[in-house]
């Protein structure tokens, strides 16, 4: 699942990311891109608790939240 999440986030942001990538490192990772990431993940069967989306600050946060579902 980790590889799938990394690929989706990389595709949406059009930048190679890894587990340690932080939102603050990528200026294009704004709130709109975050929504696009959430929707792309959902299309692949990976859901995140919508109320936790504002707390996502890294790829690691996405992995952690997806594992908790």
Secondary structure, 3 states (H helix, E strand, C coil): CHHHHHHHHHHHHCCCCCCCCEHHHCCCCCHHHHHHHHHHHHHCCCCCCHHHHHHCCEHHHHHHHHHCC
